[in-house]
Amino acid sequence: MREINRLAWQRLNVIAAINGDVVGRTILGIFYFTILMPFGLASSLLSDPLRKKSPKAEWLERPPVPNDLESAREQG
């Protein structure tokens, strides 16, 4: 009887491992295609992190920096 139980337990472990692998991959696939992929597509279509599409000049406008010694000391 012990041999039958041991054999049944081993086969159940193999079936459970295969089932867990399939379910895990399915859940990860659903997560990827419903959450990560749409977010990535939306962020790549709606953003321009390198500012390539900007029709302005090459330089970004910056506020002028004072040239006196006191403001240089306040920089830290």
C-alpha positions in Angstrom: 0.0 0.0 0.0 2.9 2.3 0.8 4.3 1.9 -2.7 1.0 2.8 -4.3 0.7 5.9 -2.2 4.3 6.9 -2.9 3.8 6.4 -6.7 0.5 8.3 -6.6 2.2 11.2 -4.7 5.1 11.4 -7.1 2.7 11.5 -10.1 0.6 14.1 -8.4 3.7 16.2 -7.8 4.6 16.0 -11.5 1.1 16.9 -12.6 0.9 19.8 -10.1 4.3 21.2 -11.3 3.1 21.2 -14.9 -0.2 22.7 -13.9 1.6 25.4 -11.8 3.9 26.2 -14.7 1.0 26.6 -17.1 -1.0 28.7 -14.7 1.9 30.9 -13.8 2.8 31.6 -17.4 -0.8 32.4 -18.2 -1.2 34.8 -15.3 2.1 36.6 -16.3 1.0 36.8 -19.9 -2.4 38.3 -19.0 -0.6 40.8 -16.7 1.8 41.7 -19.5 -0.7 42.2 -22.2 -3.3 44.0 -20.1 -1.2 46.3 -17.9 2.4 46.6 -19.1 2.1 46.6 -22.8 -0.7 49.3 -23.0 1.2 51.5 -20.6 4.4 51.1 -22.6 2.6 51.9 -25.9 0.9 54.9 -24.4 4.0 56.3 -22.9 6.0 55.9 -26.1 3.3 57.4 -28.2 2.5 60.4 -26.0 5.9 61.4 -24.6 9.0 62.8 -26.2 11.8 62.5 -23.6 14.6 63.6 -25.9 12.5 66.6 -27.2 13.2 65.6 -30.8 9.8 66.9 -32.0 10.4 70.4 -30.6 10.5 73.0 -33.4 12.4 75.5 -31.3 16.1 76.1 -31.3 18.6 73.6 -30.1 19.3 75.4 -26.7 16.9 75.2 -23.8 16.1 78.6 -22.2 17.7 79.0 -18.7 17.3 81.8 -16.2 20.4 84.0 -16.1 22.9 83.3 -13.3 24.3 86.3 -11.3 28.0 86.9 -11.6 28.7 88.4 -8.2 30.8 86.8 -5.5 28.0 86.7 -2.9 25.7 84.6 -5.0 28.6 82.2 -5.8 29.0 81.7 -2.0 25.3 81.0 -1.6 25.4 78.1 -4.0 26.6 75.7 -1.4 
